Structure formats: C-alpha cells, structure tokens
Amino acid sequence: MLLLALLAADPVTGPIKTFGDWAVACDNVHQCEMTSLLPGDGMSVEGSGYDEISLSIARGPGPAGAFTVEVSINTQTKGAAALRIDGQTVANGVPANDTLRFVGADADRIVGAIGKGKEVALTGPGRNRIGRVSLAGSSAALRFIDAEQGRVGTVSAAIAKGSKPATAVPMVLPAPVVRFFKPSGTAVRVTPALKTAMVTASDCGEEYEREVPKVEAYALGGGKTLALLPCGAGAYNYMSVPFVLAAGRPVFATFDSQPGMSEAGAKMPMLVNASWDPKTARLSSYSKGRGLGDCGSAEVYVWDGARFRLVEQRVMGECRGSVNWLTVWKAQAVAR
C-alpha cells in the first residue's frame, strides 16, 4: 500500500522560509538546507565582504541525520583558510574549487557556534579577511530544521534540545518513485498546419511582430512527440508552451505539478528557459527572478507515457545574492 501511494501521489512540496539573513527549506523527505543571504539592512555594498562568500548548512533526516557545512568563495584566494565566528576560529581547511566543505565533528562544532553567533568570517594567511556572513536569523533557521525533522526536545536538535534520545526522531522517509519512459522513435515533423494549430491554441503569435520562431520537436516514444512552441522572451527568460503531438494533432502537455510561469488553474503550461535532454529523458524549466540568477524556481520532469512528472524542484524566493536555490521536492526516477 505504501509503494502504491508513493507511486500515485502528486507532489506536495516542502516548506521554504526566510529568517533574517537566511533562507531555509526542507523537501518532501525532510532533507533540509539553509543558506545565507546578503544582509537586508543595506550593508551589502561593494567592499563590505558580504558578497565575497556564502554559507550553506544541510542536514539529513532521521535519527542519524548529519550536518554538512559548505562555504562558497566568490573571490580569488590561495592557501589555507580559517572559519571564524565572532572572532574565534572554529574550523580550518584548504578550499577546493572555491569551496570549503566540513562534515562530522567539524560541521557539528560550526553549527553549535553559529546558533550562538552574530557573524562568520573566512580569513586567509595573516588573518586577512576573505569574506563574511551575517548570522542574523540563523538560529531561527536551525530551529525550523529541528521542527521539520521532528528533533525538538531530543539530544540531536541543533537549537531546541531536550533529553529525549535521538531514536525519538522519525525515521527517514523513502523518496517517491516515478516510473518513466526513455525516448524512442523519431519526432514528428512539425508541419505549417501543426504549427498554426499550436499558435492558435496558445495565442503565442501575439508575442511576435512577425512569424513565431521555429518549434523544437523531440521524440518521446509510443508515437508521441514533445513540441516546444516559443511564446515570448524577456531579458533573461525565454518562454515556451509544451505540446504533445500524437495522431496528427497537438494537445497541451500535462504535468503533475505546473512549471515555470504557468498560471494557477490554467490548462496551458508555460516553461521558462526550457531544455530537453534525450540522454537522461529530463525536461527542465528554469525561471529566473532577475538576471543575476539569485532567485527563481527550477523544475525537472520525466515522461511517464501520459504526463510529465516532477522529479526535482528548487526554489529561491529572496533576490539577495544566493545562487544556491533550495530543494523542496525530489523523487526517484526509474525507467520502465
């Protein structure tokens, strides 16, 4: 019964919240992550150090769920670096690919200090500051993770500690299983008549002074073709309406969770910066809130023979410098 429920259920994405200078989210299996934002008090000016590094903390679900701490470095640096909280060194490391990653006891020590601190600084040789992160709201974000993972009142909580053993924390949930078809066959040729039918159904012709640009077509298998009809563009977002072509006629593609800039309740889906990867059988939509790419939403789908099924969704609602969008849904995609 549980397996059938996991196979049949439509996505219910996890929560995402903002506390001070931190965004935090948990996905549908209670994997949680929090990430730093540029301070909201106007201190994010050039030379402040707040735009030179960012900090993310992830924690797995279940009684044994562990912390991972990552520092992303947006400036040139060489040699070893020290992570300091309110002036005290809590961890040391050598960046690799502009990233410092801490796990185990190091990560636990960092998180413990963050919950009581005001500011993180990353320093290089000679204690020269590489960058800094505001900790305003970090304690509330950690408390949010405690609550979402059922850790409140247990010894495993980061903030809301209690005397209950870690075994009181709910067990890890399995990710939903989505069965999909790998692409096969040949895409249908998009004739002028088919294109006209799609333009008429979508009203996308109103977005262009001349002819609507070329339609992209990809074989899905089973005699069906995915067609992406261009439907307008902004400075950094390119819209397209997905159709499924079968038996010589186009119909709007259906999704178990609407993508991109689709209007709530509308029959016509709208993808943004869409791409189809035939090797992985993934359809992606990536909607940016602004050109910098520090806010928006991204979805990844697979084709189950009747509709597109969500297997990953990442969101960042705050346009405050974080390119680490947070995962609110994931599923295990299994080829039929």
N, C-alpha and C positions, 0 to 999 in steps of 0.2 A: 504493500500500500504506500509506503514512504517513497519507494522508487517511482511509482506511478505519479505521485504528487509532484515529485521533483521534475519528472519529465513533462508534466502538463501545465504547471503553474506559469502564468505570465509574470514578468519581472516586477518586483516591488523593491525599488532601490533603497539603499541605506541612507541615513541622515547625513547632512553636512551643515556645519555651524561655524560661526565666527565668534571668537572671544578675543577682544582687544586686537593684538597684532598677530594673531594666529588663526588659521583655518584648520578645521578638523573634520574628518569624515570616517564612517565605517561602512563596509559593504554588506551585502546580504548574508555573508557567513561570519560577520563580526571581526574581520580583519580591519584594523583601524590605523589611521595615519594622520599626523598633524604636521603642518608646515608653516614656517614663518612668513610674515608679510612685511612689507615696508610700513614703518610706523604711520599711523593715521593722524599724527599731530603736526604734519608739515616738516618733520625733521629729515625727510628723505631727499635732501638736497645733495648735489654733487660734492664729494669730499667728506660726507658725513660718515662713510664706511658702511651704511646700511644697505647699499646696493652692491657691495663687493662680495658678500657671502649670503647664503641662505641655509636654513637648518630644517631638517625633517626628522620626525620620530615615528617609527612604525612599531606596532605590537600585534603579534599573532593572537588568535583566540584560544580559548581553552585553558585548563589549569596550568599547562606548561608554556603558555604564550610568552615569548621573549621579545625584548626590545631590540630594535636596530636604529642606530643614530647615524645620519649622514649629513655632512657639511659639503655643500656645493660652493666652489670657489669661482668667482666671476672675474678674477684679475690674475695677472701673472705672479707666480710665487715659486720659490725654489727651496729645497731642503725641508727639514722637519718643521712641524707646526705644533703649537700648544693651544688647546682649547681651554679658555679661562671663563669662569663665571664669577662676576663681581670681584675680579682681580685674582682669584685663586685658580691655580691650574688643576683641572680635573682629568685631563687625558692628553696624551701626546701621540703623534703619528706623522707619517710621511704621505702627503697627498699623491694619489694615483689617478691620472686622467681628470685632474681638477676636482677630485672628490676625496674626502676623508670619511672612512666608514668604521663605526665602532659597534661591537657586539659583546655579548657575555657580560662579565663584570664591569668592563669599561662603560658599556651602554647603561647598565643599571646605576653606576655611580653618576654618570652625566644626568640621567633623568632625575635622580634624587636631588641633585643640586639645582636643576632647572626649576623644580617645583617650589623652591625657596628663593630663587634668584631674581634679579632685575635685568641683567644684561649678559649676553655671551660675547666674548671677543676671541677671535682667532689671531694668534701672533706668530711671527716667524722668528728667524735668528735675530738676536739682540732685542727680543720682545717688541719688534716693530709690528704695529697693528696691521693685519691684512684686511680685516673687516669685522663688523659687529652685528648683533641681532638683538632686538628688543624682546624681553620675556614677558611683557605685559599681556596677560590673558593665557599664558602657557599653563599655569596651574589649573585654571578652569578647563582648558582643553584636555589635560591629563585626567581630570576628574570626570569629564564627559566620557572618555575612553573607559575608565573604571566602571561607569554605569552601564554603558553599552555592552561591555563584555561580561557583566554580572560579577564584577570583582569587589563591589562595595562591601565593606565590612570584613574582607578577607586579608590575609597577610600578603597576598600578591598584588594588592591595589597600589597604585603609584601615589595617590593622594588620600583617598577615602579608606584608609587602612582600618582593620579591625582584627579580632582574634580568631576568626574562622579560618580553617585551613584552606590551602589553595585548591584542594579537591572539591570544595564547595562551588567552585567556578563551573558554569555549564560546559559540557563537552563541546568539542569542535563540530560544527555542522558540515555535512558534505555539500559541495557546490552542486547546483542543479545541473542535470545532464541535458544537453541539447544535441540531438542527432541531426546530421546534415548530409547533403549530397555533394560530392565533388563534381566540378564542372565536367561535362562530356558533350560530345557532338559539336555542331557548328552553329554559330549565331545566325539568326535570320537576317537577311538583308533588309535594311530599313528603306523601303521604297518611298517615293514622294507622297504617295497616298497614306502610308502609315505615319509618316512624319506629320502630315497635315492633320490627321486624326488626333495625334498626341498634342499638337499645338492647340487645336480647338478645345480639347478636353481640359487643358491646363490653363489656358489664357496666357501662356508664356510669350506669345507673339507680341503682347503689349510691352514687353521689356526691351524690345529691339526696334530700331528705326527701319532696319532692313530685314533680311531673312534671318530666322533663328539659326544659330550655328549648328554645325554637324552633330548628329546624335551618336553617342558611343553605344556600341552593342556588344554583349558578351553572352556566350552560351552558358546556360545553367544546367542543361541536361533534361531528359524527358521531353524533348521537343520545345522547350521554353527558353526564351532569351531575355536577359536583362537589358533594358534600354534606358540610358540616362539622357534626358532631354534638357539642354541648357535653359535656364529660366532666370537670367539676370545676374548681375555682379555688382559688388561694391569695391572698395579699395583693396580689401583683403579677403573677402568672402565671395565664392562663386557658387551660385545656387543651381541645382538641377532637380528635376522631378523624375523619380524612377518608375518605369513601366515594366510590366512583364508581357512579352509578346508570345502569344500562343494561338494556334488555329487561325492565323492571319489577322488577328485583332489585338489592339493594345488595351490593357487594363492597368489601373494604378497598382503598383506593388503594395502589398500589405505587410505590416510589421507588428510584432507583439508589444513593442514599445516605440512610440513615434520618435523619429530622429530629428536632429538639427533644428531648423526653423519651422517645422510643421506646426500649424495652428491646432490648438487643442480641439478635439472632436471633429476635425476636418477629415474628409475622405482622401484628400490629395496630400501625400507626403512630400516633404521638401528636404533634400540632402544639401549639405554645405561642404564645399571642397571635397567632393566625393571621389572615392577611388575603389576599384575592384581589383583584387589580386587573385588571378585564377589558380596560382600555385597553392595558396592557403585557403581558397574559397571564402575570402573575407571581403565584405562590403563595409567601407569606412566612411564616416561623416565627421567633419572636424570644423566646428563653428567657433570662430574667434570673436571675443567681445571687443577687441581693439587690435591694431596692427602689431603691437608688441607681443601678443600671444600670451599675456599673463592672466587671461580669464576667458571662459567659454565652456563648451562641452564637446565631448568626443564620444562617438559610439562605434562599435564594431558588431557586425551581424554575419550570420551564416544562413544559407538557404535550406529549408527543411522539405522542400518539394511543394509547399503551398504558400509559405510566407517567410519573411526574413526574421530571424530570431536573434535577440540581443545576447551577446556573449561577453561584452565588456562595455562599461560606461565610466568615463572620468569627467569630473566637473570642477570648475573653479569659479565661484561666484564673485570673488573680490578681485578687482583690477588693481592689485597692489604689489606688482613685481614678481609674483611667484609663477614660474613656468612648470611647477610640479602640480599638475592637476590631480585631484584625489579620486580614487576609485570608489564608486558607490554600487557597482554591480559587476559580478563575474559569474560565468558558467563554464562548465567543462564541455567543450565541443567534441563530439565523437562522430566520425564518419560512418555512414551506413555501409 
